[in-house]
Amino acid sequence: MAKVEIVRSLFEEIKKKFKAESYEIIDLLESLETSPNKGKLLGTIGGIAIKELKYNNFRFYLITDGFKIKCINKPELIEALIKFVRMSDKKHQQQTITEIKYILKTMGPKGFL
């Protein structure tokens, strides 16, 4: 199984915004452990793939090793790390994607805490 990690600030934002529905959203995000190819690929920065997963009018953005997700097989699936970093609504989608790309270019994947 792949390992799904949700950045603490995003986890708290989900709890605050969705309240009781947040458990359903967390389950959706954690479903990538068994099927990491879910979601739409938005681009790659230095081998790090940026993908989006939709839930109603909201988008959840994740980063992962682009090579492992593209060429994944069962033994390598254990080593894959999928990290959810941001969420946005449809209105702020491009702004959020631009912010993720900027952080990856300047600080790398460790820029998300």
Sequence and secondary structure as in RCSB ss.txt:
>XXXX:A:sequence
MAKVEIVRSLFEEIKKKFKAESYEIIDLLESLETSPNKGKLLGTIGGIAIKELKYNNFRFYLITDGFKIKCINKP
ELIEALIKFVRMSDKKHQQQTITEIKYILKTMGPKGFL
>XXXX:A:secstr
  EEEE HHHHHHHHHHHGGGHHHHHHHHHGGGT TT SEEEEEETTEEEEEEEETTEEEEEEEEHHHHHT  HH
HHTT EEEEEEEEEGGGHHHHHHHHHHHHHHT GGG  
